Amino acid sequence: MANASGTKDKASAGDPIPPKCSVIEVHVGELKQLFNAIDPSPFRDKDLDPKAEEFIVGWAKELPRDATLALVVDLDREAGLPDEAAVLRDAIHEFFSQRAHAYGRRLRELFRVGRTSLVIGLVALASAIALGDFLAALMKGSRIGEIVRESLTIGGWVSMWRPLEIFLYDWWPIRSEARLSERLAAMPVRIRYANATGPDAWKEDWPAASPRGERASSEAQPRPLNQAS
């Protein structure tokens, strides 16, 4: 799925795509399809549509971890506002930056729980071993005493299950997601126009206001995101 397709065959705007770059391509009819329709935030702070996020992140995960990423949005209309590519790039970068911060907070919280669990587990293990040895000595020569000691020892080690799970297995998938989000937050973004609609089609698309305050006369219904690349 990695490619470095150029933009010479279609009008385009936005960041230059570096050579030998792994390009993620998204095809939409309108830019607003990329964003969550119920999010009331300003354009630069809007969340991505869940399907668009899943598509972009899923494609990025299939690429090598050291690959340079870029996003090309194929848009079924002509160019609109001069800065719409920059606004789109800033919105996408902000979204993935916040996603990286969220995973960072989740990782810190997981390690906090892991440290607390480790202290509890060590105390429980030490107490179980000490109590088992005491009872075994109290019932010296008794088979029951040995069984009780072994049972308490096993129970003590079971109490170490949660911290071991956190520090051995749970943390690295979260770290991986955070690093992927950081890469996506830094990728160049470019729009490739299809010139398939009238010259004023941008007025019904996102963003709906020009720098002079001109607003769209109507709100077009978004078409489904085309995820076939």
Biotite code that builds the C-alpha atoms (Angstrom):
import biotite.structure as struc

atoms = struc.array([
    struc.Atom([0.000, 0.000, 0.000], chain_id="A", res_id=1, res_name="MET", atom_name="CA", element="C"),
    struc.Atom([3.010, 2.263, 0.190], chain_id="A", res_id=2, res_name="ALA", atom_name="CA", element="C"),
    struc.Atom([3.547, 4.534, -2.724], chain_id="A", res_id=3, res_name="ASN", atom_name="CA", element="C"),
    struc.Atom([4.780, 7.985, -3.550], chain_id="A", res_id=4, res_name="ALA", atom_name="CA", element="C"),
    struc.Atom([2.311, 8.979, -6.209], chain_id="A", res_id=5, res_name="SER", atom_name="CA", element="C"),
    struc.Atom([2.784, 12.406, -7.635], chain_id="A", res_id=6, res_name="GLY", atom_name="CA", element="C"),
    struc.Atom([0.257, 15.149, -8.204], chain_id="A", res_id=7, res_name="THR", atom_name="CA", element="C"),
    struc.Atom([1.162, 16.343, -11.709], chain_id="A", res_id=8, res_name="LYS", atom_name="CA", element="C"),
    struc.Atom([-1.926, 14.847, -13.332], chain_id="A", res_id=9, res_name="ASP", atom_name="CA", element="C"),
    struc.Atom([-4.330, 16.803, -11.115], chain_id="A", res_id=10, res_name="LYS", atom_name="CA", element="C"),
    struc.Atom([-4.433, 20.276, -9.602], chain_id="A", res_id=11, res_name="ALA", atom_name="CA", element="C"),
    struc.Atom([-3.257, 20.100, -6.020], chain_id="A", res_id=12, res_name="SER", atom_name="CA", element="C"),
    struc.Atom([-2.400, 22.246, -3.025], chain_id="A", res_id=13, res_name="ALA", atom_name="CA", element="C"),
    struc.Atom([-0.735, 21.788, 0.336], chain_id="A", res_id=14, res_name="GLY", atom_name="CA", element="C"),
    struc.Atom([2.543, 20.431, 1.647], chain_id="A", res_id=15, res_name="ASP", atom_name="CA", element="C"),
    struc.Atom([5.096, 19.005, -0.789], chain_id="A", res_id=16, res_name="PRO", atom_name="CA", element="C"),
    struc.Atom([5.309, 15.213, -0.647], chain_id="A", res_id=17, res_name="ILE", atom_name="CA", element="C"),
    struc.Atom([8.897, 14.063, 0.044], chain_id="A", res_id=18, res_name="PRO", atom_name="CA", element="C"),
    struc.Atom([10.429, 11.499, -2.329], chain_id="A", res_id=19, res_name="PRO", atom_name="CA", element="C"),
    struc.Atom([10.256, 7.836, -1.269], chain_id="A", res_id=20, res_name="LYS", atom_name="CA", element="C"),
    struc.Atom([7.384, 8.718, 1.032], chain_id="A", res_id=21, res_name="CYS", atom_name="CA", element="C"),
    struc.Atom([4.663, 6.247, 2.016], chain_id="A", res_id=22, res_name="SER", atom_name="CA", element="C"),
    struc.Atom([1.453, 7.969, 0.990], chain_id="A", res_id=23, res_name="VAL", atom_name="CA", element="C"),
    struc.Atom([-1.905, 7.363, 2.624], chain_id="A", res_id=24, res_name="ILE", atom_name="CA", element="C"),
    struc.Atom([-4.633, 8.222, 0.121], chain_id="A", res_id=25, res_name="GLU", atom_name="CA", element="C"),
    struc.Atom([-8.190, 9.161, 1.080], chain_id="A", res_id=26, res_name="VAL", atom_name="CA", element="C"),
    struc.Atom([-10.920, 9.852, -1.475], chain_id="A", res_id=27, res_name="HIS", atom_name="CA", element="C"),
    struc.Atom([-13.851, 12.035, -0.378], chain_id="A", res_id=28, res_name="VAL", atom_name="CA", element="C"),
    struc.Atom([-16.472, 14.128, -2.081], chain_id="A", res_id=29, res_name="GLY", atom_name="CA", element="C"),
    struc.Atom([-16.191, 16.944, 0.460], chain_id="A", res_id=30, res_name="GLU", atom_name="CA", element="C"),
    struc.Atom([-13.584, 17.827, 3.057], chain_id="A", res_id=31, res_name="LEU", atom_name="CA", element="C"),
    struc.Atom([-16.182, 17.920, 5.809], chain_id="A", res_id=32, res_name="LYS", atom_name="CA", element="C"),
    struc.Atom([-16.633, 14.162, 5.374], chain_id="A", res_id=33, res_name="GLN", atom_name="CA", element="C"),
    struc.Atom([-13.278, 13.750, 7.101], chain_id="A", res_id=34, res_name="LEU", atom_name="CA", element="C"),
    struc.Atom([-14.576, 15.365, 10.297], chain_id="A", res_id=35, res_name="PHE", atom_name="CA", element="C"),
    struc.Atom([-17.082, 14.448, 12.983], chain_id="A", res_id=36, res_name="ASN", atom_name="CA", element="C"),
    struc.Atom([-20.339, 16.151, 12.007], chain_id="A", res_id=37, res_name="ALA", atom_name="CA", element="C"),
    struc.Atom([-21.570, 16.499, 15.620], chain_id="A", res_id=38, res_name="ILE", atom_name="CA", element="C"),
    struc.Atom([-18.366, 18.088, 16.926], chain_id="A", res_id=39, res_name="ASP", atom_name="CA", element="C"),
    struc.Atom([-19.146, 21.794, 17.606], chain_id="A", res_id=40, res_name="PRO", atom_name="CA", element="C"),
    struc.Atom([-15.473, 22.791, 17.881], chain_id="A", res_id=41, res_name="SER", atom_name="CA", element="C"),
    struc.Atom([-13.878, 25.290, 15.480], chain_id="A", res_id=42, res_name="PRO", atom_name="CA", element="C"),
    struc.Atom([-12.585, 23.752, 12.259], chain_id="A", res_id=43, res_name="PHE", atom_name="CA", element="C"),
    struc.Atom([-8.968, 23.523, 13.401], chain_id="A", res_id=44, res_name="ARG", atom_name="CA", element="C"),
    struc.Atom([-10.023, 21.690, 16.577], chain_id="A", res_id=45, res_name="ASP", atom_name="CA", element="C"),
    struc.Atom([-12.585, 19.276, 15.129], chain_id="A", res_id=46, res_name="LYS", atom_name="CA", element="C"),
    struc.Atom([-12.201, 15.553, 15.683], chain_id="A", res_id=47, res_name="ASP", atom_name="CA", element="C"),
    struc.Atom([-11.828, 13.333, 12.657], chain_id="A", res_id=48, res_name="LEU", atom_name="CA", element="C"),
    struc.Atom([-14.766, 11.197, 11.656], chain_id="A", res_id=49, res_name="ASP", atom_name="CA", element="C"),
    struc.Atom([-14.296, 7.781, 13.348], chain_id="A", res_id=50, res_name="PRO", atom_name="CA", element="C"),
    struc.Atom([-14.302, 5.982, 9.976], chain_id="A", res_id=51, res_name="LYS", atom_name="CA", element="C"),
    struc.Atom([-11.733, 8.385, 8.549], chain_id="A", res_id=52, res_name="ALA", atom_name="CA", element="C"),
    struc.Atom([-9.536, 7.977, 11.641], chain_id="A", res_id=53, res_name="GLU", atom_name="CA", element="C"),
    struc.Atom([-9.809, 4.176, 11.471], chain_id="A", res_id=54, res_name="GLU", atom_name="CA", element="C"),
    struc.Atom([-8.927, 4.196, 7.779], chain_id="A", res_id=55, res_name="PHE", atom_name="CA", element="C"),
    struc.Atom([-5.874, 6.475, 8.155], chain_id="A", res_id=56, res_name="ILE", atom_name="CA", element="C"),
    struc.Atom([-4.553, 4.747, 11.275], chain_id="A", res_id=57, res_name="VAL", atom_name="CA", element="C"),
    struc.Atom([-5.181, 1.285, 9.830], chain_id="A", res_id=58, res_name="GLY", atom_name="CA", element="C"),
    struc.Atom([-3.261, 2.116, 6.642], chain_id="A", res_id=59, res_name="TRP", atom_name="CA", element="C"),
    struc.Atom([-0.392, 3.631, 8.645], chain_id="A", res_id=60, res_name="ALA", atom_name="CA", element="C"),
    struc.Atom([-0.113, 0.464, 10.758], chain_id="A", res_id=61, res_name="LYS", atom_name="CA", element="C"),
    struc.Atom([0.443, -1.615, 7.635], chain_id="A", res_id=62, res_name="GLU", atom_name="CA", element="C"),
    struc.Atom([3.444, 0.488, 6.662], chain_id="A", res_id=63, res_name="LEU", atom_name="CA", element="C"),
    struc.Atom([6.987, 0.019, 8.048], chain_id="A", res_id=64, res_name="PRO", atom_name="CA", element="C"),
    struc.Atom([7.495, 1.688, 11.413], chain_id="A", res_id=65, res_name="ARG", atom_name="CA", element="C"),
    struc.Atom([10.355, 3.793, 10.065], chain_id="A", res_id=66, res_name="ASP", atom_name="CA", element="C"),
    struc.Atom([8.480, 4.916, 6.937], chain_id="A", res_id=67, res_name="ALA", atom_name="CA", element="C"),
    struc.Atom([7.963, 8.615, 6.276], chain_id="A", res_id=68, res_name="THR", atom_name="CA", element="C"),
    struc.Atom([4.208, 9.170, 6.150], chain_id="A", res_id=69, res_name="LEU", atom_name="CA", element="C"),
    struc.Atom([2.168, 11.593, 4.056], chain_id="A", res_id=70, res_name="ALA", atom_name="CA", element="C"),
    struc.Atom([-1.554, 12.079, 3.488], chain_id="A", res_id=71, res_name="LEU", atom_name="CA", element="C"),
    struc.Atom([-3.093, 12.851, 0.098], chain_id="A", res_id=72, res_name="VAL", atom_name="CA", element="C"),
    struc.Atom([-6.789, 13.699, 0.038], chain_id="A", res_id=73, res_name="VAL", atom_name="CA", element="C"),
    struc.Atom([-8.439, 13.180, -3.368], chain_id="A", res_id=74, res_name="ASP", atom_name="CA", element="C"),
    struc.Atom([-11.290, 15.675, -3.472], chain_id="A", res_id=75, res_name="LEU", atom_name="CA", element="C"),
    struc.Atom([-14.193, 15.585, -5.945], chain_id="A", res_id=76, res_name="ASP", atom_name="CA", element="C"),
    struc.Atom([-14.282, 19.324, -6.578], chain_id="A", res_id=77, res_name="ARG", atom_name="CA", element="C"),
    struc.Atom([-12.152, 22.241, -7.697], chain_id="A", res_id=78, res_name="GLU", atom_name="CA", element="C"),
    struc.Atom([-9.943, 24.268, -5.371], chain_id="A", res_id=79, res_name="ALA", atom_name="CA", element="C"),
    struc.Atom([-11.730, 26.662, -3.016], chain_id="A", res_id=80, res_name="GLY", atom_name="CA", element="C"),
    struc.Atom([-10.154, 28.956, -0.444], chain_id="A", res_id=81, res_name="LEU", atom_name="CA", element="C"),
    struc.Atom([-6.419, 29.612, -0.852], chain_id="A", res_id=82, res_name="PRO", atom_name="CA", element="C"),
    struc.Atom([-5.644, 28.362, 2.664], chain_id="A", res_id=83, res_name="ASP", atom_name="CA", element="C"),
    struc.Atom([-7.952, 25.347, 2.828], chain_id="A", res_id=84, res_name="GLU", atom_name="CA", element="C"),
    struc.Atom([-5.029, 22.905, 2.486], chain_id="A", res_id=85, res_name="ALA", atom_name="CA", element="C"),
    struc.Atom([-3.252, 24.598, 5.393], chain_id="A", res_id=86, res_name="ALA", atom_name="CA", element="C"),
    struc.Atom([-6.427, 24.553, 7.500], chain_id="A", res_id=87, res_name="VAL", atom_name="CA", element="C"),
    struc.Atom([-6.921, 20.859, 6.742], chain_id="A", res_id=88, res_name="LEU", atom_name="CA", element="C"),
    struc.Atom([-3.292, 20.077, 7.621], chain_id="A", res_id=89, res_name="ARG", atom_name="CA", element="C"),
    struc.Atom([-3.521, 21.991, 10.918], chain_id="A", res_id=90, res_name="ASP", atom_name="CA", element="C"),
    struc.Atom([-6.764, 20.235, 11.852], chain_id="A", res_id=91, res_name="ALA", atom_name="CA", element="C"),
    struc.Atom([-5.350, 16.782, 11.117], chain_id="A", res_id=92, res_name="ILE", atom_name="CA", element="C"),
    struc.Atom([-2.093, 17.527, 12.921], chain_id="A", res_id=93, res_name="HIS", atom_name="CA", element="C"),
    struc.Atom([-3.978, 18.853, 15.950], chain_id="A", res_id=94, res_name="GLU", atom_name="CA", element="C"),
    struc.Atom([-6.207, 15.779, 16.082], chain_id="A", res_id=95, res_name="PHE", atom_name="CA", element="C"),
    struc.Atom([-3.333, 13.298, 16.011], chain_id="A", res_id=96, res_name="PHE", atom_name="CA", element="C"),
    struc.Atom([-1.300, 15.419, 18.411], chain_id="A", res_id=97, res_name="SER", atom_name="CA", element="C"),
    struc.Atom([-4.163, 15.252, 20.909], chain_id="A", res_id=98, res_name="GLN", atom_name="CA", element="C"),
    struc.Atom([-4.427, 11.511, 20.228], chain_id="A", res_id=99, res_name="ARG", atom_name="CA", element="C"),
    struc.Atom([-0.729, 11.098, 21.055], chain_id="A", res_id=100, res_name="ALA", atom_name="CA", element="C"),
    struc.Atom([-1.169, 13.095, 24.287], chain_id="A", res_id=101, res_name="HIS", atom_name="CA", element="C"),
    struc.Atom([-4.172, 10.935, 25.234], chain_id="A", res_id=102, res_name="ALA", atom_name="CA", element="C"),
    struc.Atom([-2.153, 7.747, 24.798], chain_id="A", res_id=103, res_name="TYR", atom_name="CA", element="C"),
    struc.Atom([0.674, 9.328, 26.783], chain_id="A", res_id=104, res_name="GLY", atom_name="CA", element="C"),
    struc.Atom([-1.695, 10.055, 29.669], chain_id="A", res_id=105, res_name="ARG", atom_name="CA", element="C"),
    struc.Atom([-3.073, 6.529, 29.436], chain_id="A", res_id=106, res_name="ARG", atom_name="CA", element="C"),
    struc.Atom([0.452, 5.105, 29.602], chain_id="A", res_id=107, res_name="LEU", atom_name="CA", element="C"),
    struc.Atom([1.359, 7.205, 32.639], chain_id="A", res_id=108, res_name="ARG", atom_name="CA", element="C"),
    struc.Atom([-1.833, 6.118, 34.376], chain_id="A", res_id=109, res_name="GLU", atom_name="CA", element="C"),
    struc.Atom([-1.086, 2.476, 33.546], chain_id="A", res_id=110, res_name="LEU", atom_name="CA", element="C"),
    struc.Atom([2.399, 2.742, 35.054], chain_id="A", res_id=111, res_name="PHE", atom_name="CA", element="C"),
    struc.Atom([0.935, 4.410, 38.157], chain_id="A", res_id=112, res_name="ARG", atom_name="CA", element="C"),
    struc.Atom([-1.470, 1.490, 38.570], chain_id="A", res_id=113, res_name="VAL", atom_name="CA", element="C"),
    struc.Atom([1.409, -0.895, 37.881], chain_id="A", res_id=114, res_name="GLY", atom_name="CA", element="C"),
    struc.Atom([3.586, 0.601, 40.627], chain_id="A", res_id=115, res_name="ARG", atom_name="CA", element="C"),
    struc.Atom([0.720, 0.472, 43.125], chain_id="A", res_id=116, res_name="THR", atom_name="CA", element="C"),
    struc.Atom([-0.092, -3.099, 42.129], chain_id="A", res_id=117, res_name="SER", atom_name="CA", element="C"),
    struc.Atom([3.573, -4.062, 42.450], chain_id="A", res_id=118, res_name="LEU", atom_name="CA", element="C"),
    struc.Atom([3.760, -2.755, 46.030], chain_id="A", res_id=119, res_name="VAL", atom_name="CA", element="C"),
    struc.Atom([0.537, -4.544, 46.957], chain_id="A", res_id=120, res_name="ILE", atom_name="CA", element="C"),
    struc.Atom([1.720, -7.737, 45.264], chain_id="A", res_id=121, res_name="GLY", atom_name="CA", element="C"),
    struc.Atom([5.096, -7.723, 47.006], chain_id="A", res_id=122, res_name="LEU", atom_name="CA", element="C"),
    struc.Atom([3.483, -7.136, 50.400], chain_id="A", res_id=123, res_name="VAL", atom_name="CA", element="C"),
    struc.Atom([0.967, -9.914, 49.748], chain_id="A", res_id=124, res_name="ALA", atom_name="CA", element="C"),
    struc.Atom([3.703, -12.293, 48.563], chain_id="A", res_id=125, res_name="LEU", atom_name="CA", element="C"),
    struc.Atom([5.960, -11.592, 51.551], chain_id="A", res_id=126, res_name="ALA", atom_name="CA", element="C"),
    struc.Atom([3.038, -11.943, 53.966], chain_id="A", res_id=127, res_name="SER", atom_name="CA", element="C"),
    struc.Atom([1.903, -15.205, 52.383], chain_id="A", res_id=128, res_name="ALA", atom_name="CA", element="C"),
    struc.Atom([5.390, -16.715, 52.535], chain_id="A", res_id=129, res_name="ILE", atom_name="CA", element="C"),
    struc.Atom([5.914, -15.598, 56.124], chain_id="A", res_id=130, res_name="ALA", atom_name="CA", element="C"),
    struc.Atom([2.507, -16.859, 57.222], chain_id="A", res_id=131, res_name="LEU", atom_name="CA", element="C"),
    struc.Atom([3.031, -20.157, 55.402], chain_id="A", res_id=132, res_name="GLY", atom_name="CA", element="C"),
    struc.Atom([6.406, -20.722, 57.070], chain_id="A", res_id=133, res_name="ASP", atom_name="CA", element="C"),
    struc.Atom([4.910, -19.851, 60.481], chain_id="A", res_id=134, res_name="PHE", atom_name="CA", element="C"),
    struc.Atom([2.014, -22.270, 60.089], chain_id="A", res_id=135, res_name="LEU", atom_name="CA", element="C"),
    struc.Atom([4.281, -25.002, 58.727], chain_id="A", res_id=136, res_name="ALA", atom_name="CA", element="C"),
    struc.Atom([6.562, -24.595, 61.750], chain_id="A", res_id=137, res_name="ALA", atom_name="CA", element="C"),
    struc.Atom([3.560, -24.570, 64.073], chain_id="A", res_id=138, res_name="LEU", atom_name="CA", element="C"),
    struc.Atom([2.339, -27.846, 62.587], chain_id="A", res_id=139, res_name="MET", atom_name="CA", element="C"),
    struc.Atom([5.817, -29.318, 62.318], chain_id="A", res_id=140, res_name="LYS", atom_name="CA", element="C"),
    struc.Atom([5.904, -32.760, 60.754], chain_id="A", res_id=141, res_name="GLY", atom_name="CA", element="C"),
    struc.Atom([2.284, -32.464, 59.613], chain_id="A", res_id=142, res_name="SER", atom_name="CA", element="C"),
    struc.Atom([1.377, -32.952, 55.964], chain_id="A", res_id=143, res_name="ARG", atom_name="CA", element="C"),
    struc.Atom([-1.382, -30.355, 56.374], chain_id="A", res_id=144, res_name="ILE", atom_name="CA", element="C"),
    struc.Atom([1.188, -27.751, 57.392], chain_id="A", res_id=145, res_name="GLY", atom_name="CA", element="C"),
    struc.Atom([3.109, -28.299, 54.149], chain_id="A", res_id=146, res_name="GLU", atom_name="CA", element="C"),
    struc.Atom([-0.077, -28.040, 52.096], chain_id="A", res_id=147, res_name="ILE", atom_name="CA", element="C"),
    struc.Atom([-1.036, -24.775, 53.805], chain_id="A", res_id=148, res_name="VAL", atom_name="CA", element="C"),
    struc.Atom([2.422, -23.319, 53.220], chain_id="A", res_id=149, res_name="ARG", atom_name="CA", element="C"),
    struc.Atom([2.433, -24.260, 49.535], chain_id="A", res_id=150, res_name="GLU", atom_name="CA", element="C"),
    struc.Atom([-1.100, -22.896, 49.085], chain_id="A", res_id=151, res_name="SER", atom_name="CA", element="C"),
    struc.Atom([-0.186, -19.555, 50.652], chain_id="A", res_id=152, res_name="LEU", atom_name="CA", element="C"),
    struc.Atom([2.966, -19.332, 48.547], chain_id="A", res_id=153, res_name="THR", atom_name="CA", element="C"),
    struc.Atom([0.997, -19.937, 45.361], chain_id="A", res_id=154, res_name="ILE", atom_name="CA", element="C"),
    struc.Atom([-1.580, -17.364, 46.440], chain_id="A", res_id=155, res_name="GLY", atom_name="CA", element="C"),
    struc.Atom([1.206, -14.854, 47.072], chain_id="A", res_id=156, res_name="GLY", atom_name="CA", element="C"),
    struc.Atom([2.622, -15.312, 43.587], chain_id="A", res_id=157, res_name="TRP", atom_name="CA", element="C"),
    struc.Atom([-0.868, -14.998, 42.081], chain_id="A", res_id=158, res_name="VAL", atom_name="CA", element="C"),
    struc.Atom([-1.067, -11.538, 43.662], chain_id="A", res_id=159, res_name="SER", atom_name="CA", element="C"),
    struc.Atom([1.908, -10.560, 41.477], chain_id="A", res_id=160, res_name="MET", atom_name="CA", element="C"),
    struc.Atom([-0.015, -11.364, 38.283], chain_id="A", res_id=161, res_name="TRP", atom_name="CA", element="C"),
    struc.Atom([-1.385, -7.866, 37.672], chain_id="A", res_id=162, res_name="ARG", atom_name="CA", element="C"),
    struc.Atom([1.883, -5.872, 37.999], chain_id="A", res_id=163, res_name="PRO", atom_name="CA", element="C"),
    struc.Atom([3.741, -8.449, 35.907], chain_id="A", res_id=164, res_name="LEU", atom_name="CA", element="C"),
    struc.Atom([1.060, -8.218, 33.210], chain_id="A", res_id=165, res_name="GLU", atom_name="CA", element="C"),
    struc.Atom([1.351, -4.411, 33.149], chain_id="A", res_id=166, res_name="ILE", atom_name="CA", element="C"),
    struc.Atom([5.135, -4.200, 33.035], chain_id="A", res_id=167, res_name="PHE", atom_name="CA", element="C"),
    struc.Atom([5.622, -7.128, 30.646], chain_id="A", res_id=168, res_name="LEU", atom_name="CA", element="C"),
    struc.Atom([2.733, -6.839, 28.194], chain_id="A", res_id=169, res_name="TYR", atom_name="CA", element="C"),
    struc.Atom([0.233, -3.988, 28.622], chain_id="A", res_id=170, res_name="ASP", atom_name="CA", element="C"),
    struc.Atom([2.445, -0.929, 28.187], chain_id="A", res_id=171, res_name="TRP", atom_name="CA", element="C"),
    struc.Atom([4.087, -1.455, 24.805], chain_id="A", res_id=172, res_name="TRP", atom_name="CA", element="C"),
    struc.Atom([0.906, -1.474, 22.625], chain_id="A", res_id=173, res_name="PRO", atom_name="CA", element="C"),
    struc.Atom([-0.026, 1.895, 24.146], chain_id="A", res_id=174, res_name="ILE", atom_name="CA", element="C"),
    struc.Atom([3.481, 3.252, 23.535], chain_id="A", res_id=175, res_name="ARG", atom_name="CA", element="C"),
    struc.Atom([3.245, 2.039, 19.946], chain_id="A", res_id=176, res_name="SER", atom_name="CA", element="C"),
    struc.Atom([-0.066, 3.881, 19.421], chain_id="A", res_id=177, res_name="GLU", atom_name="CA", element="C"),
    struc.Atom([1.395, 7.059, 20.906], chain_id="A", res_id=178, res_name="ALA", atom_name="CA", element="C"),
    struc.Atom([4.417, 6.949, 18.597], chain_id="A", res_id=179, res_name="ARG", atom_name="CA", element="C"),
    struc.Atom([2.219, 6.282, 15.563], chain_id="A", res_id=180, res_name="LEU", atom_name="CA", element="C"),
    struc.Atom([0.055, 9.272, 16.470], chain_id="A", res_id=181, res_name="SER", atom_name="CA", element="C"),
    struc.Atom([3.163, 11.444, 16.750], chain_id="A", res_id=182, res_name="GLU", atom_name="CA", element="C"),
    struc.Atom([4.206, 10.398, 13.239], chain_id="A", res_id=183, res_name="ARG", atom_name="CA", element="C"),
    struc.Atom([0.737, 11.122, 11.880], chain_id="A", res_id=184, res_name="LEU", atom_name="CA", element="C"),
    struc.Atom([0.761, 14.503, 13.620], chain_id="A", res_id=185, res_name="ALA", atom_name="CA", element="C"),
    struc.Atom([3.886, 15.466, 11.681], chain_id="A", res_id=186, res_name="ALA", atom_name="CA", element="C"),
    struc.Atom([3.034, 14.109, 8.224], chain_id="A", res_id=187, res_name="MET", atom_name="CA", element="C"),
    struc.Atom([2.622, 16.455, 5.235], chain_id="A", res_id=188, res_name="PRO", atom_name="CA", element="C"),
    struc.Atom([-0.941, 16.819, 3.972], chain_id="A", res_id=189, res_name="VAL", atom_name="CA", element="C"),
    struc.Atom([-1.878, 17.584, 0.380], chain_id="A", res_id=190, res_name="ARG", atom_name="CA", element="C"),
    struc.Atom([-5.217, 17.984, -1.411], chain_id="A", res_id=191, res_name="ILE", atom_name="CA", element="C"),
    struc.Atom([-5.607, 16.686, -4.961], chain_id="A", res_id=192, res_name="ARG", atom_name="CA", element="C"),
    struc.Atom([-8.575, 18.194, -6.807], chain_id="A", res_id=193, res_name="TYR", atom_name="CA", element="C"),
    struc.Atom([-10.652, 16.261, -9.341], chain_id="A", res_id=194, res_name="ALA", atom_name="CA", element="C"),
    struc.Atom([-12.252, 19.294, -11.035], chain_id="A", res_id=195, res_name="ASN", atom_name="CA", element="C"),
    struc.Atom([-15.444, 17.250, -11.273], chain_id="A", res_id=196, res_name="ALA", atom_name="CA", element="C"),
    struc.Atom([-17.825, 19.930, -10.017], chain_id="A", res_id=197, res_name="THR", atom_name="CA", element="C"),
    struc.Atom([-18.594, 23.582, -10.528], chain_id="A", res_id=198, res_name="GLY", atom_name="CA", element="C"),
    struc.Atom([-16.176, 26.325, -9.460], chain_id="A", res_id=199, res_name="PRO", atom_name="CA", element="C"),
    struc.Atom([-18.347, 27.339, -6.468], chain_id="A", res_id=200, res_name="ASP", atom_name="CA", element="C"),
    struc.Atom([-18.640, 23.834, -4.989], chain_id="A", res_id=201, res_name="ALA", atom_name="CA", element="C"),
    struc.Atom([-16.279, 24.765, -2.163], chain_id="A", res_id=202, res_name="TRP", atom_name="CA", element="C"),
    struc.Atom([-18.962, 27.091, -0.743], chain_id="A", res_id=203, res_name="LYS", atom_name="CA", element="C"),
    struc.Atom([-20.978, 24.066, 0.386], chain_id="A", res_id=204, res_name="GLU", atom_name="CA", element="C"),
    struc.Atom([-17.934, 22.316, 1.767], chain_id="A", res_id=205, res_name="ASP", atom_name="CA", element="C"),
    struc.Atom([-15.738, 22.732, 4.816], chain_id="A", res_id=206, res_name="TRP", atom_name="CA", element="C"),
    struc.Atom([-14.627, 25.327, 5.810], chain_id="A", res_id=207, res_name="PRO", atom_name="CA", element="C"),
    struc.Atom([-17.841, 27.189, 5.050], chain_id="A", res_id=208, res_name="ALA", atom_name="CA", element="C"),
    struc.Atom([-16.523, 30.734, 5.511], chain_id="A", res_id=209, res_name="ALA", atom_name="CA", element="C"),
    struc.Atom([-13.967, 32.625, 3.445], chain_id="A", res_id=210, res_name="SER", atom_name="CA", element="C"),
    struc.Atom([-11.481, 35.069, 5.019], chain_id="A", res_id=211, res_name="PRO", atom_name="CA", element="C"),
    struc.Atom([-13.911, 37.862, 4.048], chain_id="A", res_id=212, res_name="ARG", atom_name="CA", element="C"),
    struc.Atom([-16.726, 36.262, 5.997], chain_id="A", res_id=213, res_name="GLY", atom_name="CA", element="C"),
    struc.Atom([-18.579, 34.835, 2.992], chain_id="A", res_id=214, res_name="GLU", atom_name="CA", element="C"),
    struc.Atom([-20.707, 31.892, 4.054], chain_id="A", res_id=215, res_name="ARG", atom_name="CA", element="C"),
    struc.Atom([-22.204, 29.005, 2.228], chain_id="A", res_id=216, res_name="ALA", atom_name="CA", element="C"),
    struc.Atom([-25.815, 29.434, 1.209], chain_id="A", res_id=217, res_name="SER", atom_name="CA", element="C"),
    struc.Atom([-26.667, 25.859, 2.000], chain_id="A", res_id=218, res_name="SER", atom_name="CA", element="C"),
    struc.Atom([-25.200, 22.812, 3.689], chain_id="A", res_id=219, res_name="GLU", atom_name="CA", element="C"),
    struc.Atom([-24.658, 19.850, 1.383], chain_id="A", res_id=220, res_name="ALA", atom_name="CA", element="C"),
    struc.Atom([-25.369, 16.375, 2.662], chain_id="A", res_id=221, res_name="GLN", atom_name="CA", element="C"),
    struc.Atom([-22.071, 14.461, 3.061], chain_id="A", res_id=222, res_name="PRO", atom_name="CA", element="C"),
    struc.Atom([-21.537, 11.447, 0.889], chain_id="A", res_id=223, res_name="ARG", atom_name="CA", element="C"),
    struc.Atom([-20.055, 8.234, 2.346], chain_id="A", res_id=224, res_name="PRO", atom_name="CA", element="C"),
    struc.Atom([-16.294, 8.116, 2.731], chain_id="A", res_id=225, res_name="LEU", atom_name="CA", element="C"),
    struc.Atom([-14.688, 6.186, -0.108], chain_id="A", res_id=226, res_name="ASN", atom_name="CA", element="C"),
    struc.Atom([-12.069, 4.008, 1.568], chain_id="A", res_id=227, res_name="GLN", atom_name="CA", element="C"),
    struc.Atom([-11.005, 2.134, -1.525], chain_id="A", res_id=228, res_name="ALA", atom_name="CA", element="C"),
    struc.Atom([-7.428, 3.116, -2.305], chain_id="A", res_id=229, res_name="SER", atom_name="CA", element="C"),
])
